[in-house]
């Protein structure tokens, strides 16, 4: 059965877009243009002929696999078979091997390009009322993800030294850049958990192209080193970062701006780090003029009540200290965004058994996440809400439930159905719960199974020996 003709490809791409409320003529419908999907797939070499698993259909199946709570390949193939039958086509084989081979042929670069473009486009289309003082704020944070314990995965992503061989799992470190206004992923990096140049700072330096003049960089104190600050300010990026705990504060020094608020000077270290070239080192400024302000978090139940914030906003009339405190409180959204990825979308434990497929699975989750955020932004725009007021989990549930309905819609029906979907999603808002305090404990008791403290192969031998 052939799906390689133009009309077949177009139908598959339009079906993919409709399931994420991306029909032409709708608000924000150009976040994932049909022409762009085809161009990216073609330009990255994702083209093969006379097969069921075309690049577009493989990408759609991969995205559905990342979106659904049952992320197995068997369930993904079953969804594809149902889609083919619903469109009057012959069902594909129920075997998962053809689908797995098609995923291997899908270029990683294509998924990366679509993720970055969808994120950047939605970031640029964000309403002014969604932004902080009209500025583009970008959140940065890192985390870890694990994967199946295979020889290939262990070689590319070694497990932590605290885990015994054969008992732990390979671990990868990730750094993700989010948009504060709409929560979309702008760029990301993935690397080894341990070894030289594998820390969050090193991964961040590989994402410098994501930051442009006029952006506001918002992060925790892990990124408050001279080199990271200097490299970003050199690009014209403003910074709001919590001060590192090893740097001491003395508000009697520097240029006083107010109570516990002053401008200090950081000097460039004389010793050049090994990863920074001589020309790059010489081009960095000899001094950084930074504002240091001690802010107080007044929200009841907050873990930290008093903290020092470093920023390049040195004019207290332009940005008041209270506004700095409010903006740094918004940094917590990056923790929630990572939780949406790792918990709601179950990206914390990946399924693929080779490093190349692990990287594709990671970026497919990010692309699916961006498309979910697009639907949330559409619903927010239509119902005069902020995107972050809408429940992420409720949006996933709605998309899964409405996907077959949207796929069958055509003409005016698609617009009516999408508006109904937006209304349903906008009705599920994240409630404002100031001062909420919950113990970090669970009531449900775990199953009474002992932990596996030796390799499984060795454990089987022990069972056989003991009879």
C-alpha positions in Angstrom: 0.0 0.0 0.0 1.4 3.4 -1.0 1.2 6.6 1.0 4.1 8.3 -0.8 2.0 10.4 -3.1 1.4 14.1 -2.4 -2.3 13.8 -1.5 -1.5 11.0 1.0 1.3 13.0 2.7 -0.9 16.1 2.9 -3.8 14.1 4.4 -1.5 12.6 7.1 0.1 16.0 8.0 -3.3 17.7 8.2 -4.6 14.9 10.4 -1.6 15.3 12.7 -2.2 19.1 13.0 -6.0 18.8 13.6 -5.5 16.6 16.6 -3.6 19.5 18.2 -6.2 22.1 17.2 -3.9 23.3 14.4 -6.4 23.6 11.5 -5.8 26.6 9.2 -7.7 29.8 10.1 -7.6 29.2 13.8 -5.7 31.4 16.3 -2.0 30.4 16.5 -2.6 27.8 13.8 0.8 28.7 12.2 2.8 27.3 15.2 3.0 24.1 13.2 2.4 24.9 9.6 1.7 22.0 7.3 4.3 23.2 4.7 6.9 23.5 7.4 6.4 19.9 8.6 6.9 18.6 5.0 9.9 20.9 4.4 11.7 19.9 7.6 11.1 16.2 7.0 12.3 16.4 3.5 15.3 18.6 4.2 16.6 16.3 6.9 16.4 13.2 4.6 13.1 11.8 6.1 11.8 10.4 2.8 11.2 6.8 1.8 8.7 5.4 -0.7 5.9 2.9 -1.0 5.6 2.1 2.8 2.9 2.4 5.4 5.2 4.2 7.8 5.8 7.4 6.0 7.8 10.1 7.8 4.6 12.0 8.6 2.7 9.0 9.8 5.7 7.8 11.9 6.0 11.2 13.5 2.3 11.2 14.3 2.4 7.7 15.8 5.5 8.7 17.8 3.8 11.8 19.2 0.7 9.9 20.1 2.9 7.4 21.9 4.5 10.2 23.9 1.2 11.8 24.7 -0.8 8.7 25.8 -0.4 7.2 29.2 0.2 3.7 27.7 3.5 4.5 25.9 4.1 1.0 24.6 4.9 0.3 20.9 2.1 -2.2 20.8 -0.5 0.4 21.8 1.1 2.9 19.3 0.7 0.4 16.5 -2.9 -0.4 17.6 -3.8 3.3 17.4 -2.3 3.5 13.9 -4.3 0.5 12.8 -7.5 2.1 14.1 -6.6 5.4 12.3 -6.0 3.6 9.0 -9.2 1.7 9.2 -11.2 4.8 10.1 -9.8 6.5 6.9 -10.8 3.6 4.7 -7.3 2.2 4.3 -5.9 -1.2 4.7 -4.7 -1.9 8.2 -0.9 -2.3 8.7 0.7 -5.3 10.4 0.1 -5.7 14.1 3.8 -6.4 14.6 5.8 -3.7 16.2 9.1 -4.3 14.3 8.1 -2.2 11.2 7.2 0.7 13.4 10.4 0.5 15.4 12.4 0.4 12.3 10.5 3.5 10.9 11.3 5.4 14.1 15.0 4.6 13.6 14.8 6.1 10.1 13.2 9.2 11.4 16.0 11.9 11.6 16.6 13.3 15.1 17.3 16.7 13.4 13.8 16.8 12.1 12.2 16.4 15.5 14.6 18.9 17.0 13.9 21.5 14.3 10.1 21.1 14.7 10.4 21.4 18.5 12.5 24.6 18.4 10.4 26.2 15.7 7.1 25.5 17.4 8.4 26.7 20.7 10.0 29.9 19.4 7.0 30.8 17.2 4.6 30.4 20.1 7.0 32.4 22.3 7.0 35.2 19.8 3.2 35.2 19.5 2.7 35.5 23.2 0.3 38.3 24.2 1.9 41.4 25.8 -0.4 40.8 28.9 1.3 37.4 29.4 4.8 38.9 29.6 6.6 40.5 32.5 6.7 44.2 31.9 6.5 43.5 28.1 9.8 41.6 28.2 10.5 38.0 27.0 11.5 36.0 30.0 13.2 32.7 29.6 13.4 30.1 32.4 16.3 27.7 32.6 16.7 24.6 34.8 18.2 21.1 34.7 17.1 17.7 35.7 17.8 14.0 35.1 16.1 11.2 33.2 16.7 7.5 33.3 16.4 4.8 30.6 16.5 1.0 30.2 19.6 -0.8 31.5 21.2 -1.9 28.3 24.9 -2.2 27.3 24.5 0.6 24.7 22.7 2.9 27.1 25.2 2.3 29.8 28.1 3.1 27.5 26.6 6.4 26.4 25.0 7.4 29.7 26.7 5.8 32.6 24.8 5.2 35.8 25.8 7.2 39.0 28.7 5.8 41.0 26.3 5.4 44.0 24.5 2.6 42.2 25.9 -0.9 42.1 26.6 -2.4 38.7 23.7 -4.3 37.3 21.2 -2.8 39.8 20.9 0.8 38.8 19.9 2.5 35.5 21.7 4.7 33.0 21.1 8.4 33.8 21.2 11.4 31.5 21.3 15.1 32.4 19.1 17.5 30.7 18.8 21.3 30.6 15.7 22.9 29.2 14.8 26.5 28.3 11.2 27.4 28.8 9.1 30.5 28.0 7.7 32.1 31.1 4.7 33.5 29.3 3.3 30.4 27.8 5.5 27.5 29.2 6.7 26.3 25.8 10.1 24.6 25.4 12.5 26.9 23.4 15.5 24.6 23.4 17.1 21.8 25.3 20.3 19.9 25.7 21.0 16.3 26.8 24.3 14.8 28.0 26.0 12.4 30.3 25.3 12.5 34.0 29.0 12.4 35.0 32.4 13.3 33.5 34.1 16.4 32.2 31.8 19.2 30.8 28.6 17.3 31.7 27.2 19.7 34.3 24.2 21.9 33.8 26.5 25.0 33.1 28.3 23.2 30.3 25.0 22.1 28.7 23.7 25.6 29.0 26.7 27.0 27.1 25.6 24.9 24.2 22.3 26.7 24.1 23.6 30.2 23.8 21.9 30.7 20.4 18.6 30.4 22.1 19.1 33.8 23.9 18.8 37.1 22.0 19.3 40.7 22.9 16.5 42.0 25.1 15.7 38.6 26.7 15.5 38.2 30.4 17.3 35.1 31.8 15.7 33.8 35.0 17.3 30.9 36.9 18.4 29.6 40.3 21.8 30.1 42.0 23.3 27.1 40.1 23.9 29.5 37.2 25.2 32.4 39.2 28.9 32.1 38.1 30.9 34.8 36.5 31.4 33.0 33.2 27.7 32.3 32.6 26.7 35.8 33.6 29.4 37.4 31.4 28.6 35.3 28.3 24.9 36.2 28.6 25.4 39.9 29.2 27.7 40.0 26.3 24.7 39.0 24.1 22.6 41.8 25.6 20.6 39.5 27.8 19.3 40.8 31.2 19.7 38.5 34.2 17.7 37.8 37.3 19.4 35.0 39.3 19.6 34.0 42.9 23.0 34.6 44.4 25.2 31.6 44.9 25.5 30.5 48.5 29.3 30.7 48.5 29.3 34.4 47.8 28.9 36.5 50.9 26.8 39.7 51.0 27.8 43.0 52.5 25.3 45.8 51.8 27.7 48.4 53.3 29.8 48.2 50.1 29.1 49.3 46.5 26.6 51.9 45.3 23.6 52.0 47.7 20.2 52.0 46.0 18.1 51.5 49.1 17.7 49.3 52.1 19.5 46.0 51.4 19.8 47.0 47.7 23.1 48.1 46.1 25.2 47.8 42.9 28.4 45.8 43.2 31.3 45.0 40.8 32.4 41.5 39.9 35.9 41.3 38.4 36.9 38.8 35.7 39.0 36.0 37.2 42.6 36.0 36.0 42.7 32.3 35.5 41.0 31.2 32.2 38.9 28.0 32.4 40.1 25.2 30.1 36.8 25.2 28.1 37.0 28.9 27.2 39.3 29.9 24.2 41.8 32.7 24.5 39.9 35.0 22.1 36.6 34.4 23.9 38.3 35.1 27.3 39.8 38.3 26.1 36.4 39.5 24.6 34.6 39.1 27.9 34.2 42.3 30.0 36.8 43.0 32.7 34.0 43.9 35.1 30.3 43.2 35.7 28.1 45.8 37.3 25.4 43.9 39.0 22.6 44.9 41.4 22.2 42.8 44.5 18.9 43.0 46.4 17.7 41.1 49.4 14.1 40.1 48.9 11.6 38.5 51.2 9.1 35.9 50.1 5.9 36.7 51.9 3.9 33.6 50.7 3.0 31.4 53.7 4.6 28.0 53.5 7.4 29.0 51.1 10.6 27.1 51.8 12.9 30.1 51.6 11.8 33.4 53.2 14.8 35.6 52.6 17.2 35.4 49.6 19.6 37.6 47.6 18.9 38.2 43.9 21.6 39.3 41.4 20.4 41.2 38.3 21.5 43.5 35.5 18.5 45.8 36.2 20.6 48.4 38.0 18.0 51.2 37.8 15.7 51.0 40.8 13.2 53.3 39.0 13.0 51.0 36.1 12.6 47.8 38.1 11.7 48.1 41.8 12.9 45.6 44.3 9.4 44.3 44.9 9.1 43.6 41.1 12.4 41.6 41.3 11.0 39.5 44.2 7.8 38.9 42.2 9.7 37.8 39.1 12.0 35.5 41.0 9.0 33.9 42.6 7.8 33.1 39.1 10.9 31.0 38.6 9.1 28.2 40.3 7.1 27.7 37.1 10.2 26.0 35.6 9.9 23.3 38.3 6.3 22.8 37.4 7.1 22.7 33.7 9.7 20.0 34.3 7.2 18.1 36.5 4.7 18.3 33.6 7.3 16.7 31.3 8.6 14.1 33.7 5.4 13.2 35.6 2.3 14.1 33.5 4.0 12.9 30.3 6.1 10.2 32.0 9.4 11.4 30.5 11.3 10.6 33.7 11.8 7.0 32.6 12.3 6.6 28.9 11.6 3.3 27.1 14.1 3.0 24.2 17.0 0.7 24.4 19.6 2.5 22.3 21.2 5.9 22.9 20.1 7.2 19.4 16.4 6.3 20.1 16.6 7.6 23.6 17.5 11.0 22.2 14.7 10.8 19.7 12.2 9.8 22.4 13.4 12.8 24.5 12.9 15.3 21.7 9.5 13.8 20.7 8.3 14.3 24.3 9.4 18.0 24.0 7.6 18.4 20.7 4.4 16.9 22.0 4.7 19.1 25.1 5.0 22.2 22.9 1.8 21.2 20.9 -0.1 20.8 24.2 1.1 24.2 25.3 -0.1 25.6 22.0 -3.6 24.3 22.6 -3.5 25.8 26.1 -2.4 29.2 24.7 -5.3 29.0 22.1 -7.8 28.3 24.9 -6.4 31.0 27.1 -6.5 33.6 24.3 -10.1 32.8 23.4 -11.3 32.9 27.0 -9.2 35.9 28.3 -7.0 33.8 30.6 -3.3 33.3 31.1 -1.9 30.1 29.7 -0.5 29.1 33.1 -4.0 29.4 34.6 -5.0 26.3 32.7 -4.4 22.7 33.9 -1.8 20.9 31.8 -3.0 17.4 32.8 -6.6 18.3 32.0 -5.4 19.5 28.5 -3.7 16.1 27.8 -6.9 14.3 28.9 -9.0 16.5 26.7 -6.8 16.0 23.6 -6.7 12.3 24.0 -10.5 12.2 24.3 -11.2 14.7 21.5 -8.5 13.5 19.0 -10.8 11.0 17.1 -13.6 13.6 16.9 -11.3 16.4 15.6 -9.7 14.0 13.1 -13.2 13.3 11.6 -14.1 16.9 11.4 -13.9 18.9 8.2 -15.0 22.3 6.9 -16.9 24.5 9.4 -17.2 21.5 11.7 -13.5 21.7 12.7 -13.8 25.3 13.8 -16.9 24.5 15.9 -15.3 21.4 17.4 -12.1 23.2 18.3 -14.0 26.0 20.0 -15.8 23.5 22.0 -12.5 21.9 22.9 -11.1 25.3 24.0 -14.1 25.9 26.2 -13.7 22.5 27.8 -10.0 23.1 28.5 -10.4 26.7 29.7 -13.0 25.4 32.2 -10.2 23.4 34.0 -8.1 26.0 35.7 -5.4 25.7 38.2 -6.8 27.1 41.4 -5.0 29.8 43.3 -4.0 28.2 46.7 -1.9 30.8 48.6 -0.3 29.5 51.7 -1.0 25.8 50.9 1.2 23.5 53.0 1.4 19.7 52.3 3.8 17.2 53.9 6.0 15.5 51.3 4.8 12.1 52.3 2.4 9.5 50.8 -0.4 7.7 52.6 -0.5 4.7 50.3 1.8 1.9 51.5 4.2 0.4 48.8 4.0 -3.2 47.9 6.0 -5.4 50.3 8.6 -6.5 47.8 12.3 -6.3 48.8 14.6 -4.3 46.6 16.8 -6.0 44.0 20.4 -5.6 45.4 22.2 -7.7 42.8 22.1 -8.1 39.0 18.9 -9.9 37.8 21.0 -12.7 36.2 22.7 -13.4 39.5 19.4 -13.2 41.4 18.0 -16.0 39.1 21.0 -18.2 39.9 20.4 -17.7 43.6 16.7 -18.8 43.2 17.7 -21.9 41.3 20.4 -22.7 43.8 18.1 -22.5 46.8 15.4 -24.4 45.0 
